[in-house]
Amino acid sequence: MSALSNIYTWLSHVSETCFTACYVLVMVLEISRLFFRVAIRHALILTLTGAGIFAHLIWFCVSVRPENATPLVSWYGWCMMIALALAFVYLLWRIRFPDKSFGLFLLPVVLGLIGFALIFLRDQEPFITEASISFWTYLHGLTLLLGTIGAALGFTAGIMYLVQEFRLKHKIPSRQGLRLPSLEQLQRYNYWLLTISTALLAVGLLAGIIRQACLTAAEGSQATWEPTVIISSAILLLWLFITGVFEYVYQPARQGKKVAYLTITSFLILGTVITLVFSADHGVRANSKASAAPLQPTALDQEVVE
Amino acid sequence: MNFQIVGCSHHNTSLQLREQLAFTPDDTRTALRRLKELFPSSEAVLLSTCNRVELYTGSTEEQAGPSPRQVTEFIADFHGLSAAPLFQELFDHSGKEAVQHLFTTAASLDSMVVGEPQILSQVKHAYELATGDDCTGPLTHGVFQAAIRVAKRVASETTIQRRRTSIPSVAINEFANQFFDRYEDKQILVVGAGDIAEETMRYLVDQGAREITVVNRDPGRAERLAAEFEGSATAPWNQLLDLLGKVDLVVSTTGAPEPIVTVEQFKTIHPLRKQRTLLILDLAVPRDFENSINDFLGVYLYCLDDLQGVCEANMKARQKEWPKAQQIIVDETAAFIAETRHRATSPWIQQLKHQVNSLKEKELERLFNKLEHLDAESRDEVIQAFDRLTNKLLHPPLESLRHDTTQGGEHGLLDALKRLFQLRD
């Protein structure tokens, strides 16, 4: 067991710097594709991405608090989870389409999320533990997480579509190292990511409303309905409803640049709403002194390992 | 190895004569069966495309296959032509040159459009057809499978096939593929029925296109073109604008002196499209579509000038890759010939070793009968000494034989070996 605890101790040194550095190096390699060809670059990108994802996963596993069953203990962890999911999608796309330049568009989103989390969310309080075990809270958190991942991917696909469409419309030759998927492929990604993320976000918001209603029923006037959260959630729900109706009624909304505009706008609205929700400390512990950042292994961790 | 090719190609034979010598799939089967009846021990594969007719024959037995003269006479007789003029028109290669020619052809280095990928599937098809009719054998299996492997190696280690140089090829493979992922579900309109239209349709069908409508002022030409491609249809010229409202891809190749579709005409059908993507490849000179049509939402109009630059750049890049591709062919040919010769000498080497071992066993038996007092350890020593002796005696001649085989057997060491040691078939 001492070997295991040694491994655990060693793994606990895996910090945000490890996986962030890997992603940054991969970004640099992706940019280098625009300028010169190197035979070993593809293998290097896959290796570094894999290493980054592995470090990211280890960091999640080690940073799990013993009293919680989920790594989503805080907004900080939530944001890091989205970044991990996007990095994984990037790896899959890179393997499936090695000559396409997904990384130039997706990796900035990954690094942006990690940067945002590190700068603004690291010291946020964790989520309320008691509420975390309810079904509606799980549903609310999980569907919002998946919906946000979908919206982030849709945003990336939307940007790629607009770039490709502009290049083709103005007959700009494709640059070495910047090969994008076909317009049809990007349009398909956009459409499905918009549809799926819209559905997931809608379910997530409704689950949040039901959860809050349950809390009110249980706790009476002690349950708080935060005005910022209510208003921003209502705006998001309204936007999702309008998007759905617009797509259903207006056929051109399902193709071409319009889909790209819709996915990009959806992501920006979602980002704004989430930022407002962060600022309202939605779901966090009111008086806890515990930090949202991952802890060093404690005596309890040691006991669990042994 | 008795492998040869007799044939003609666009390099040295006119289109008219190639058309006379061409074989349809049914003709190919009939010809191969007839050849098999005339030369039962011979193997054969017949490759007939729009740019070449080549009959590959071979046999593992010496003198069992037809000579180049006999093959020429066979081809002439099959098509009801006189053989005498064909002796000047057809080329022939044998042995290593024949193998190298097949490798070069399969790798598309001998094609009219160098790097075009269709030839490899045509070579595969010819080989499979001959195999299906039981006309191939160990030699043709070896050569054609090696040719397919070599072609794939050239494709993967050079960029020669990725550099398209013909306008229709660039239009579809480098431009249309940036818009569309697949063509099975696309409606395609081809305006015009000339050579460019035909070549473009070939590339589209290769990509999986199934719904192609051909429109031409001369309906007869449109019908003849559509008949060449399964799933294609024709439409009257006056339905051109209606079709523009429905299709996803337009390839225009008419010889009209003025645009056949103006901006004003396009305005009437644009709302019907509901902003769906429309790619127009205007390959005509002068243009068939007014340039301002590109400004419509969802419409992308490319003309010849847009494609020409890419063709020229690809041509230069391909020329740079040529020496590398040639070297691969040369190296693979040499390796194949050495491997084939090595396999040819193996049975003789085995026979020689068997003969020597047999002699050794007899002498050992005679010796041990006379030296019955020898203990087991001494017997083992004697056996090992005999083994070492025979191995050391055989090693220099067999090594020389292997080396001679690699060099092409020019010193005739295999024949000498057979005669010196009286090896029999």
Boltz contact constraints between the chains, C-beta under 6 A:
constraints:
  - contact:
      token1: [A, 168]
      token2: [B, 300]
      max_distance: 6.0
  - contact:
      token1: [A, 171]
      token2: [B, 306]
      max_distance: 6.0
  - contact:
      token1: [A, 182]
      token2: [B, 178]
      max_distance: 6.0
  - contact:
      token1: [A, 182]
      token2: [B, 179]
      max_distance: 6.0
  - contact:
      token1: [A, 182]
      token2: [B, 180]
      max_distance: 6.0
  - contact:
      token1: [A, 182]
      token2: [B, 181]
      max_distance: 6.0
  - contact:
      token1: [A, 183]
      token2: [B, 179]
      max_distance: 6.0
  - contact:
      token1: [A, 184]
      token2: [B, 180]
      max_distance: 6.0
  - contact:
      token1: [A, 184]
      token2: [B, 181]
      max_distance: 6.0
  - contact:
      token1: [A, 185]
      token2: [B, 181]
      max_distance: 6.0
  - contact:
      token1: [A, 251]
      token2: [B, 274]
      max_distance: 6.0
  - contact:
      token1: [A, 252]
      token2: [B, 274]
      max_distance: 6.0
  - contact:
      token1: [A, 252]
      token2: [B, 275]
      max_distance: 6.0
  - contact:
      token1: [A, 256]
      token2: [B, 275]
      max_distance: 6.0
  - contact:
      token1: [A, 256]
      token2: [B, 298]
      max_distance: 6.0
